[in-house]
Amino acid sequence: MTVLVAYASALGSTREIAQHVASRMAVALGEVECRSVEEVESVAGYEAVVTGSAIHNQAWLPPALAFLTQYGPELAGRPVWAFSVGMSDGLPKLFRERGAALQQQRLEETQFQEVQLRGHAAFSGVYQATQLSAPLRALFRIAGGRFGDLRDWAAVDAWTDQITAELAKPASSASSDTDPA
């Protein structure tokens, strides 16, 4: 099976998650290609697609949205999953769970109109203190926010394994149900 894992990354965290997903899928599925959405010239040769983007200002990056718009009609004929990489695990503890749920809901309601998804997952990425100005950094820390590599690789692996298992299932055929014994 030929699978495309396409991503839009701002600072590298989403790219690294995409590469991890592709490598893990390749063990069971064979040919899995990992590319930036800006490098994809066609989705015609892929039987399934996993696409992901960093989240900035509660939205996917423009190149990722352009990918969905451009290839939406072609993607409609194959299984597609999406993942988003944000900073919900960096939020102050009081807001983490609710913030993650709201972010996922908003993304699913607004970002994925061009293509029907089999599933969507939201992961946290790497959030560095240097990404904020000194006053915002201090306020964020005082409020209980945290910086660092917040990726949950076990969650990424579990999600990837679910997709891989679904794609590895043999296609059901009507003839196997009516086979005379």
Secondary structure in CASP SS format (residue, H / E / C, confidence):
PFRMAT SS
TARGET T0000
AUTHOR 0000-0000-0000
METHOD secondary structure of the structure
MODEL  1
M C 1.00
T C 1.00
V E 1.00
L E 1.00
V E 1.00
A E 1.00
Y E 1.00
A E 1.00
S C 1.00
A C 1.00
L C 1.00
G C 1.00
S H 1.00
T H 1.00
R H 1.00
E H 1.00
I H 1.00
A H 1.00
Q H 1.00
H H 1.00
V H 1.00
A H 1.00
S H 1.00
R H 1.00
M H 1.00
A H 1.00
V H 1.00
A H 1.00
L H 1.00
G C 1.00
E C 1.00
V E 1.00
E E 1.00
C E 1.00
R E 1.00
S E 1.00
V H 1.00
E H 1.00
E H 1.00
V C 1.00
E C 1.00
S C 1.00
V C 1.00
A C 1.00
G C 1.00
Y C 1.00
E C 1.00
A E 1.00
V E 1.00
V E 1.00
T E 1.00
G E 1.00
S E 1.00
A E 1.00
I E 1.00
H E 1.00
N C 1.00
Q C 1.00
A E 1.00
W E 1.00
L C 1.00
P H 1.00
P H 1.00
A H 1.00
L H 1.00
A H 1.00
F H 1.00
L H 1.00
T H 1.00
Q H 1.00
Y H 1.00
G H 1.00
P H 1.00
E H 1.00
L H 1.00
A C 1.00
G C 1.00
R C 1.00
P C 1.00
V E 1.00
W E 1.00
A E 1.00
F E 1.00
S E 1.00
V E 1.00
G E 1.00
M C 1.00
S H 1.00
D H 1.00
G H 1.00
L C 1.00
P C 1.00
K H 1.00
L H 1.00
F H 1.00
R H 1.00
E H 1.00
R H 1.00
G H 1.00
A H 1.00
A H 1.00
L H 1.00
Q H 1.00
Q H 1.00
Q H 1.00
R H 1.00
L H 1.00
E H 1.00
E H 1.00
T H 1.00
Q C 1.00
F C 1.00
Q C 1.00
E C 1.00
V C 1.00
Q C 1.00
L C 1.00
R C 1.00
G E 1.00
H E 1.00
A E 1.00
A E 1.00
F E 1.00
S E 1.00
G C 1.00
V E 1.00
Y E 1.00
Q C 1.00
A H 1.00
T H 1.00
Q H 1.00
L C 1.00
S C 1.00
A H 1.00
P H 1.00
L H 1.00
R H 1.00
A H 1.00
L H 1.00
F H 1.00
R H 1.00
I H 1.00
A C 1.00
G C 1.00
G C 1.00
R C 1.00
F C 1.00
G E 1.00
D E 1.00
L C 1.00
R C 1.00
D C 1.00
W H 1.00
A H 1.00
A H 1.00
V H 1.00
D H 1.00
A H 1.00
W H 1.00
T H 1.00
D H 1.00
Q H 1.00
I H 1.00
T H 1.00
A H 1.00
E H 1.00
L H 1.00
A H 1.00
K C 1.00
P C 1.00
A C 1.00
S C 1.00
S C 1.00
A H 1.00
S H 1.00
S H 1.00
D H 1.00
T C 1.00
D C 1.00
P C 1.00
A C 1.00
END
